[in-house]
């Protein structure tokens, strides 16, 4: 675990990404991108244009309707396969129980579809509210979904932490909204915390959801939400 700036701050809400954060990553994104974009060459070009990553939803926004329809059908097929193998991330249930015990609100933002969010709620018995899927526009990394959640909660962004496994989506969304950010990097693919570019460097970096407990308790003053206004 590492932190960009130690200290104690007020915390009243935590917002999570879903795929790769609350659930184990099971979708083969490179394979999906190759099929959507039309092969290895197009995928390589998109990666180069995106600085090593691909924002597939952004890529297809300007396509003709028929091309968009085909692309979304491919994405839906890969996502459905992921739903069939949906697994909860180790430590997710315990972390949610901890937040509930502390009366800290918890929300969810995903670029997956509402069907996936509904299945997640039903299968694992955890409810996040608000829980925004990609039907909410604009989606991450735009700060709009996180700002919407903060507005719904009537909590300022600087009293909220955004937790996710993507620098370009989750961390950028949180930073643009003015929230604290916590990057979940299970495999160390992003390298040391201090080596990350300052414009996308999260406030905290952990290798498991279990480490989020320590981040919250050591760096924040957990402020309970009064019972009558809890979600």
C-alpha positions as CSV (number, residue, x, y, z in Angstrom):
1,X,0.0,0.0,0.0
2,X,1.2,3.5,-0.8
3,X,-0.2,7.0,-0.4
4,X,0.5,10.2,-2.2
5,X,-0.4,12.4,0.8
6,X,-0.9,11.1,4.3
7,X,-3.2,12.7,6.8
8,X,-6.7,12.5,8.1
9,X,-9.7,13.8,6.1
10,X,-13.5,13.5,6.4
11,X,-14.9,10.6,4.5
12,X,-18.7,9.9,4.0
13,X,-18.8,7.9,0.8
14,X,-17.0,5.3,-1.3
15,X,-17.7,4.8,-5.0
16,X,-16.5,1.6,-6.7
17,X,-15.8,0.4,-10.2
18,X,-17.3,-3.0,-10.9
19,X,-15.3,-5.1,-13.4
20,X,-11.9,-5.8,-12.1
21,X,-12.6,-4.1,-8.8
22,X,-15.7,-5.6,-7.1
23,X,-15.7,-8.6,-9.5
24,X,-12.8,-10.7,-10.8
25,X,-11.8,-9.7,-14.3
26,X,-13.0,-12.4,-16.8
27,X,-13.6,-10.5,-20.1
28,X,-10.9,-10.9,-22.7
29,X,-10.7,-7.3,-23.6
30,X,-7.9,-7.5,-26.2
31,X,-9.9,-10.2,-28.1
32,X,-13.0,-8.1,-27.9
33,X,-11.2,-5.0,-29.2
34,X,-9.7,-6.9,-32.1
35,X,-13.1,-8.2,-33.2
36,X,-14.8,-4.9,-32.8
37,X,-12.0,-3.0,-34.6
38,X,-11.4,-5.5,-37.4
39,X,-8.2,-7.3,-36.6
40,X,-4.7,-7.0,-35.1
41,X,-3.6,-4.1,-37.3
42,X,-6.6,-1.9,-36.4
43,X,-6.2,-2.9,-32.7
44,X,-2.5,-1.9,-32.8
45,X,-3.4,1.4,-34.4
46,X,-6.0,2.1,-31.8
47,X,-3.6,1.3,-29.0
48,X,-1.0,3.6,-30.5
49,X,-3.5,6.4,-30.8
50,X,-4.6,5.9,-27.2
51,X,-1.1,5.8,-25.7
52,X,-1.1,2.1,-25.2
53,X,-4.7,1.6,-24.2
54,X,-8.0,1.5,-26.1
55,X,-11.3,3.3,-25.1
56,X,-13.6,1.1,-27.3
57,X,-16.7,3.0,-26.5
58,X,-15.1,6.3,-27.5
59,X,-13.7,4.6,-30.7
60,X,-17.1,3.6,-32.0
61,X,-19.0,6.7,-31.1
62,X,-18.5,8.3,-34.5
63,X,-19.2,5.2,-36.5
64,X,-22.2,4.8,-38.9
65,X,-25.3,3.3,-37.2
66,X,-24.9,-0.1,-38.9
67,X,-21.2,-0.3,-37.8
68,X,-22.1,0.8,-34.3
69,X,-24.8,-1.9,-34.1
70,X,-22.4,-4.6,-35.1
71,X,-19.8,-3.3,-32.6
72,X,-22.3,-3.3,-29.7
73,X,-23.4,-6.8,-30.6
74,X,-19.8,-8.0,-30.3
75,X,-19.3,-6.2,-27.0
76,X,-22.6,-7.6,-25.7
77,X,-21.5,-11.1,-26.6
78,X,-18.3,-10.8,-24.7
79,X,-20.0,-9.1,-21.8
80,X,-22.6,-11.9,-21.6
81,X,-19.9,-14.5,-21.5
82,X,-18.4,-12.5,-18.6
83,X,-21.7,-12.5,-16.8
84,X,-21.9,-16.3,-17.1
85,X,-18.6,-16.5,-15.2
86,X,-19.1,-13.6,-12.8
87,X,-17.2,-13.9,-9.5
88,X,-16.9,-11.6,-6.6
89,X,-13.5,-10.1,-5.9
90,X,-11.8,-11.4,-2.6
91,X,-12.4,-8.9,0.2
92,X,-15.4,-7.2,-1.5
93,X,-18.0,-8.6,0.8
94,X,-16.0,-7.8,3.9
95,X,-15.2,-4.3,2.8
96,X,-18.9,-3.6,2.1
97,X,-19.8,-4.9,5.6
98,X,-17.2,-2.6,7.1
99,X,-18.6,0.4,5.3
100,X,-22.1,-0.5,6.4
101,X,-21.0,-0.9,10.0
102,X,-19.4,2.6,9.8
103,X,-22.5,4.0,8.0
104,X,-20.4,5.1,5.0
105,X,-22.4,5.3,1.7
106,X,-21.3,3.2,-1.2
107,X,-22.0,3.7,-4.9
108,X,-21.0,2.1,-8.1
109,X,-19.9,3.3,-11.6
110,X,-19.3,0.9,-14.4
111,X,-18.9,1.1,-18.2
112,X,-20.8,-2.3,-18.3
113,X,-24.5,-2.5,-19.0
114,X,-27.3,-2.2,-16.4
115,X,-28.1,-6.0,-16.8
116,X,-24.6,-6.7,-15.5
117,X,-25.1,-4.4,-12.5
118,X,-28.5,-6.0,-11.7
119,X,-27.0,-9.5,-11.9
120,X,-24.2,-8.5,-9.6
121,X,-26.7,-7.1,-7.0
122,X,-28.8,-10.3,-7.2
123,X,-26.0,-12.8,-7.2
124,X,-24.0,-11.4,-4.4
125,X,-26.6,-9.7,-2.3
126,X,-24.8,-6.3,-2.1
127,X,-26.6,-3.2,-3.1
128,X,-24.9,0.0,-4.3
129,X,-26.8,3.2,-4.7
130,X,-26.6,4.9,-6.9
131,X,-25.3,2.2,-9.3
132,X,-24.6,3.8,-12.7
133,X,-24.0,1.7,-15.8
134,X,-23.0,2.9,-19.3
135,X,-26.6,3.9,-20.0
136,X,-25.7,6.9,-17.9
137,X,-24.0,9.4,-20.2
138,X,-21.3,10.7,-20.3
139,X,-19.5,7.7,-18.8
140,X,-16.0,7.4,-17.2
141,X,-13.5,9.0,-17.4
142,X,-15.8,12.0,-17.6
143,X,-16.5,13.1,-14.0
144,X,-20.2,13.4,-14.6
145,X,-21.3,10.0,-13.1
146,X,-19.3,10.6,-9.9
147,X,-20.5,14.1,-9.6
148,X,-24.1,12.8,-10.0
149,X,-23.6,10.3,-7.2
150,X,-22.2,13.0,-4.9
151,X,-25.1,15.3,-5.7
152,X,-27.6,12.5,-5.0
153,X,-25.9,11.9,-1.7
154,X,-25.6,15.6,-1.0
155,X,-21.9,15.0,-0.2
156,X,-19.1,17.1,-1.7
157,X,-16.6,15.1,-3.8
158,X,-13.7,15.9,-1.4
159,X,-15.5,13.6,1.1
160,X,-15.6,10.7,-1.3
161,X,-13.1,8.1,-2.5
162,X,-13.3,6.5,-5.9
163,X,-11.9,3.0,-6.0
164,X,-11.1,1.2,-9.3
165,X,-8.5,-0.8,-11.2
166,X,-8.1,1.6,-14.2
167,X,-5.9,4.7,-14.2
168,X,-7.5,6.1,-17.4
169,X,-11.1,5.5,-16.4
170,X,-11.5,5.3,-12.6
171,X,-8.6,7.4,-11.3
172,X,-9.1,10.1,-14.0
173,X,-12.8,10.2,-13.3
174,X,-12.2,10.7,-9.5
175,X,-9.5,13.3,-10.0
176,X,-11.6,15.3,-12.4
177,X,-14.5,15.3,-10.0
178,X,-12.3,16.4,-7.1
179,X,-12.6,13.1,-5.1
180,X,-9.9,11.1,-3.5
181,X,-8.7,8.1,-5.6
182,X,-7.6,4.6,-4.8
183,X,-6.1,2.4,-7.5
184,X,-6.5,-1.4,-7.2
185,X,-3.5,-2.9,-8.9
186,X,-3.4,-6.6,-8.1
187,X,-0.7,-7.6,-10.5
188,X,1.6,-4.6,-10.3
189,X,1.0,-3.7,-13.9
190,X,1.2,0.0,-13.3
191,X,4.5,-0.1,-11.4
192,X,5.5,1.8,-8.3
193,X,3.1,4.5,-7.1
194,X,5.7,7.2,-7.3
195,X,6.5,6.3,-10.9
196,X,3.0,7.1,-12.2
197,X,2.5,10.4,-14.1
198,X,1.4,13.1,-11.8
199,X,-1.8,13.9,-13.8
200,X,-3.1,10.3,-13.2
201,X,-1.3,9.4,-10.0
202,X,-3.9,8.2,-7.4
203,X,-3.9,9.3,-3.8
204,X,-3.6,5.7,-2.8
205,X,-2.5,2.5,-4.5
206,X,-3.3,-1.0,-3.1
207,X,-2.8,-4.6,-4.4
208,X,-6.1,-6.0,-2.9
209,X,-9.4,-4.8,-1.6
210,X,-8.3,-6.0,1.9
211,X,-5.8,-3.1,1.9
212,X,-8.5,-0.6,1.4
213,X,-9.5,-1.1,5.1
214,X,-6.2,0.3,6.2
215,X,-6.4,3.2,3.8
216,X,-9.7,4.2,5.1
217,X,-8.9,3.8,8.8
218,X,-5.4,5.4,8.6
219,X,-6.1,8.3,6.3
220,X,-9.7,9.3,6.9
221,X,-12.1,10.4,9.6
222,X,-15.0,8.1,8.8
223,X,-18.2,10.2,9.3
224,X,-21.4,8.2,9.8
225,X,-24.4,9.2,7.8
226,X,-27.5,9.8,10.0
227,X,-29.8,6.8,9.9
228,X,-32.8,8.6,8.4
229,X,-30.8,9.7,5.3
230,X,-29.0,6.5,4.6
231,X,-29.4,4.8,1.2
